[in-house]
Amino acid sequence: MVSSTDDQTVIKVNRFLEIFVDYAQLGHYLVEFFTWMKYIPSSVASWKRRAEERYKESSDLFVGLFREVEDRIVMAFIRYSLPPRSPMM
């Protein structure tokens, strides 16, 4: 649950959005024009390493948020859908 704009989740999502807007600018990266550059190994291309790191960070962030919501849904389902236990007879 987000409590304020200083919440770590809000900060991480805002950071992701800043990076996304930067990457989404058309013509900002040469690899858009020279598509053969995508075959350059990451060990040689720092821009590719940075993009892979950012991809992993954002994937981890959103998968983590998804799992958190998924867990809350399951717990709510268990809590509200199962009748209370009755004593054994």
KEZAGU-501886 format. One record per residue: x, y, z of N, C-alpha, C, O in turn. Coordinates in Angstrom, 2 decimals, padded with zeros to 5 digits. Atoms other than C-alpha are relative to their C-alpha. Layout:
// KEZAGU-501886
       n.u       n.v       n.w      ca.u      ca.v      ca.w       c.u       c.v       c.w       o.u       o.v       o.w
         X         Y         Z         X         Y         Z         X         Y         Z         X         Y         Z
...
This chain:
// KEZAGU-501886
       n.u       n.v       n.w      ca.u      ca.v      ca.w       c.u       c.v       c.w       o.u       o.v       o.w
    000.84   -001.16    000.00    000.00    000.00    000.00    000.90    001.24    000.00    001.86    001.32    000.77
   -000.78   -001.22    000.11    001.36    003.40   -000.95   -000.53    001.01    001.02   -001.73    001.31    001.05
    000.43   -000.93   -001.05    001.30    005.86    001.93    000.33    001.45   -000.33   -000.36    002.36    000.14
   -000.37   -001.38    000.35    003.03    008.93    000.44    000.86   -000.01   -001.26    001.22   -001.06   -001.78
   -000.86   -000.09    001.18    005.06    010.20   -002.48    001.45   -000.34    000.31    002.26   -000.50   -000.60
   -001.35    000.41   -000.40    008.18    009.34   -000.49    000.13   -001.51    000.11    001.21   -002.02    000.43
   -000.01    001.46   -000.04    007.25    005.66   -000.62    000.99   -000.53   -001.04    001.08    000.02   -002.14
   -001.02    000.56    000.90    010.00    003.54   -002.22   -000.59   -000.48   -001.31    000.05   -000.37   -002.36
    000.64    000.47    001.23    007.57    002.05   -004.72   -000.27    001.16   -000.94   -000.03    001.05   -002.14
    000.27   -001.18    000.82    006.54    005.50   -005.95    001.30    000.53   -000.59    001.33    000.89   -001.76
   -001.30   -000.48    000.48    010.18    006.55   -006.24    000.52   -000.88   -001.13    001.01   -000.38   -002.14
   -000.48    000.93    001.02    011.07    003.42   -008.22   -000.82    000.10   -001.28   -000.25    000.06   -002.38
    000.84   -000.11    001.18    008.09    003.75   -010.58    000.27    001.33   -000.72    000.32    001.36   -001.95
   -000.35   -001.29    000.62    008.89    007.44   -011.17    001.33   -000.07   -000.74    001.47    000.47   -001.83
   -001.30    000.17    000.66    012.48    006.52   -011.96   -000.16   -000.79   -001.29    000.43   -000.45   -002.32
    000.26    000.79    001.20    011.27    003.87   -014.41   -000.60    000.88   -001.10   -000.19    000.80   -002.25
    000.67   -000.86    000.99    009.02    006.43   -016.13    000.96    001.01   -000.62    000.88    001.29   -001.82
   -001.01   -000.92    000.54    011.89    008.90   -016.48    000.88   -000.70   -001.03    001.17   -000.15   -002.09
   -000.85    000.78    000.91    014.06    006.22   -018.09   -000.79   -000.37   -001.25   -000.27   -000.28   -002.37
    000.84    000.40    001.13    011.19    005.02   -020.29   -000.19    001.15   -000.98   -000.08    000.97   -002.19
    000.20   -001.17    000.86    010.51    008.52   -021.61    001.28    000.31   -000.77    001.23    000.67   -001.94
   -001.28   -000.23    000.66    014.22    008.92   -022.39    000.21   -001.01   -001.14    000.59   -000.62   -002.24
   -000.19    001.04    001.01    014.37    005.60   -024.27   -001.03    000.08   -001.12   -000.75   -000.35   -002.24
    001.08   -000.03    000.99    011.09    006.25   -026.11    000.17    001.10   -001.03   -000.58    001.14   -002.01
   -000.19   -001.08    000.96    012.40    009.32   -027.92    000.55   -000.56   -001.31    001.61   -001.20   -001.34
   -000.42    000.51    001.30    012.64    008.49   -031.60    001.31    000.65   -000.44    001.49    001.86   -000.30
   -001.26   -000.50    000.50    016.11    008.83   -033.05    001.02    000.32    001.06    002.09    000.86    000.76
   -000.90   -000.32   -001.10    017.73    009.15   -029.66    001.22   -000.93    000.03    002.28   -000.55    000.52
   -001.08    000.99   -000.03    019.87    006.02   -030.12    000.33   -000.47   -001.41   -000.57   -000.74   -002.20
   -000.45    000.38    001.34    021.94    005.07   -033.18   -000.47   -001.39   -000.42   -000.62   -001.67   -001.61
    000.41    001.36    000.33    020.83    001.45   -032.97   -001.34   -000.01   -000.74   -001.65   -000.99   -001.43
    001.26   -000.10    000.75    017.45    002.60   -034.33    000.26    000.15   -001.50   -000.53   -000.32   -002.32
   -000.33   -000.21    001.40    019.15    003.61   -037.59    000.91   -001.09   -000.55    000.77   -001.51   -001.70
   -000.94    001.04    000.40    021.92    001.03   -037.71   -000.36   -001.28    000.76    000.22   -001.60    001.79
    000.54    001.15   -000.73    020.04   -002.12   -036.76    001.01   -001.11    000.21    000.82   -001.96    001.08
   -001.03    001.02   -000.19    023.14   -004.27   -037.13    000.70    000.16    001.35    001.34   -000.77    001.83
   -000.66   -000.24   -001.29    024.36   -002.68   -033.88   -000.57   -000.88    001.12    000.09   -001.09    002.13
    000.58    000.84   -001.05    021.99   -004.91   -031.89    000.76   -001.31    000.15    000.58   -002.02    001.14
   -000.80    001.23   -000.08    024.38   -007.79   -032.63    001.36    000.21    000.65    002.12   -000.75    000.83
   -001.26   -000.28   -000.70    027.32   -006.07   -030.92   -000.10   -000.60    001.40   -001.10   -000.40    002.08
    000.05    000.59   -001.35    028.19   -007.99   -027.73   -000.10    001.05    001.09    000.43    002.15    000.96
    000.17   -000.92   -001.14    027.24   -006.36   -024.44    001.33    000.37    000.63    001.47    001.46    001.18
   -001.30   -000.28   -000.61    030.83   -006.60   -023.27    000.72    001.15   -000.69    001.60    001.78   -000.09
   -000.64   -001.07    000.77    031.82   -004.08   -025.97   -000.86    001.26    000.01   -000.34    002.38   -000.01
    000.92   -001.13    000.12    028.73   -001.87   -026.04   -000.58    000.38    001.36   -001.44   -000.31    001.89
    000.47   -000.42   -001.33    028.17    000.04   -022.80   -001.49    000.37   -000.04   -002.20    000.15    000.94
    001.41   -000.37    000.11    024.79    001.34   -024.07   -000.89   -001.24    000.08   -002.00   -001.19    000.62
    000.78    001.25   -000.03    023.62   -002.25   -024.51   -000.02   -000.58    001.41   -001.05   -001.07    001.87
   -000.06    000.48   -001.40    024.79   -003.26   -021.03   -000.95    000.79    000.87   -001.68    000.22    001.68
    000.87   -000.88   -000.79    022.99   -000.27   -019.54   -001.48   -000.31   -000.28   -002.29   -000.35    000.64
    001.39    000.33    000.36    019.79   -001.14   -021.45   -000.41   -001.34    000.61   -001.54   -001.49    001.07
    000.30    001.31   -000.59    019.98   -004.77   -020.26   -000.19    000.11    001.51   -001.07   -000.53    002.09
    000.14   -000.20   -001.45    020.49   -003.64   -016.65   -001.32    000.68    000.33   -002.01    000.28    001.27
    001.27   -000.70   -000.23    017.55   -001.25   -016.87   -001.18   -000.92   -000.25   -002.19   -000.85    000.46
    001.08    000.96    000.28    015.40   -004.00   -018.40   -000.18   -000.93    001.19   -001.31   -001.20    001.60
    000.08    000.89   -001.15    016.23   -006.32   -015.51   -000.59    000.71    001.22   -001.44    000.16    001.92
    000.52   -000.77   -001.14    015.57   -003.59   -012.91   -001.51    000.22   -000.13   -002.26    000.01    000.83
    001.42   -000.28    000.17    012.20   -002.67   -014.40   -000.82   -001.28    000.03   -001.94   -001.28    000.56
    000.72    001.28   -000.06    011.18   -006.30   -014.86   -000.14   -000.47    001.45   -001.22   -000.89    001.86
    000.06    000.39   -001.41    012.07   -007.08   -011.24   -001.01    000.85    000.76   -001.77    000.33    001.58
    000.93   -000.89   -000.67    010.11   -004.03   -010.09   -001.44   -000.40   -000.28   -002.23   -000.58    000.65
    001.39    000.26    000.34    006.92   -004.82   -011.99   -000.44   -001.43    000.30   -001.60   -001.66    000.64
    000.34    001.37   -000.40    007.03   -008.58   -011.41   -000.22   -000.04    001.51   -001.13   -000.71    001.99
    000.17   -000.07   -001.45    007.47   -007.84   -007.70   -001.33    000.62    000.39   -002.02    000.12    001.28
    001.30   -000.63   -000.27    004.47   -005.49   -007.71   -001.14   -000.93   -000.36   -002.13   -001.02    000.36
    001.03    000.96    000.42    002.43   -008.07   -009.61   -000.15   -001.11    001.03   -001.27   -001.45    001.41
    000.06    001.09   -000.99    003.33   -010.83   -007.14   -000.64    000.48    001.30   -001.39   -000.27    001.93
    000.58   -000.56   -001.23    002.41   -008.57   -004.21   -001.52    000.09   -000.13   -002.24   -000.28    000.80
    001.45   -000.09    000.22   -001.04   -007.91   -005.69   -000.61   -001.39   -000.08   -001.68   -001.65    000.47
    000.48    001.38    000.13   -001.44   -011.56   -006.59   -000.15   -000.65    001.39   -001.15   -001.32    001.66
    000.06    000.56   -001.36   -000.66   -012.58   -002.99   -001.15    000.59    000.80   -001.83   -000.12    001.54
    001.10   -000.63   -000.72   -003.13   -010.04   -001.62   -001.36   -000.54   -000.47   -002.26   -000.74    000.34
    001.25    000.54    000.54   -005.87   -011.35   -003.93   -000.24   -001.40    000.54   -001.35   -001.73    000.94
    000.13    001.36   -000.51   -005.21   -014.93   -002.86   -000.38    000.01    001.47   -001.26   -000.73    001.90
    000.30   -000.07   -001.44   -005.23   -014.00    000.82   -001.43    000.50    000.23   -002.11    000.00    001.13
    001.37   -000.50   -000.14   -008.49   -012.04    000.41   -001.00   -001.09   -000.38   -002.03   -001.24    000.26
    000.88    001.09    000.43   -010.05   -014.96   -001.44   -000.11   -001.05    001.09   -001.20   -001.52    001.40
    000.00    001.02   -001.06   -009.04   -017.40    001.28   -000.77    000.51    001.22   -001.56   -000.23    001.81
    000.63   -000.54   -001.20   -010.20   -015.12    004.06   -001.51    000.14   -000.15   -002.25   -000.15    000.78
    001.42   -000.29    000.15   -013.60   -014.24    002.59   -000.81   -001.10   -000.67   -002.04   -001.05   -000.64
    000.76    001.01    000.71   -014.54   -017.32    000.61   -000.19   -001.30    000.76   -001.11   -002.06    000.48
    000.13    001.24   -000.75   -013.99   -020.11    003.09   -000.81    000.24    001.28   -000.57    001.21    002.00
    000.78   -000.16   -001.23   -016.53   -020.59    005.87    000.88   -000.26    001.21    001.88   -000.98    001.12
   -000.81    000.25   -001.21   -015.20   -020.52    009.41   -000.07   -001.48    000.36   -001.07   -002.15    000.10
   -000.03    001.41   -000.39   -014.19   -023.89    010.73   -000.94   -000.25    001.17   -001.01    000.51    002.13
    000.87    000.39   -001.12   -016.71   -025.61    012.88    000.68   -001.12    000.78    001.45   -001.90    000.21
   -000.65    001.06   -000.79   -015.65   -027.88    015.72   -000.44   -001.37   -000.51   -001.58   -001.57   -000.93
    000.30    001.36    000.46   -015.46   -031.53    014.80   -000.96   -000.66    000.95   -000.89   -000.45    002.17
    000.98    000.70   -000.82   -018.31   -033.67    016.03    000.39   -001.41    000.29   -000.35   -002.13    000.96
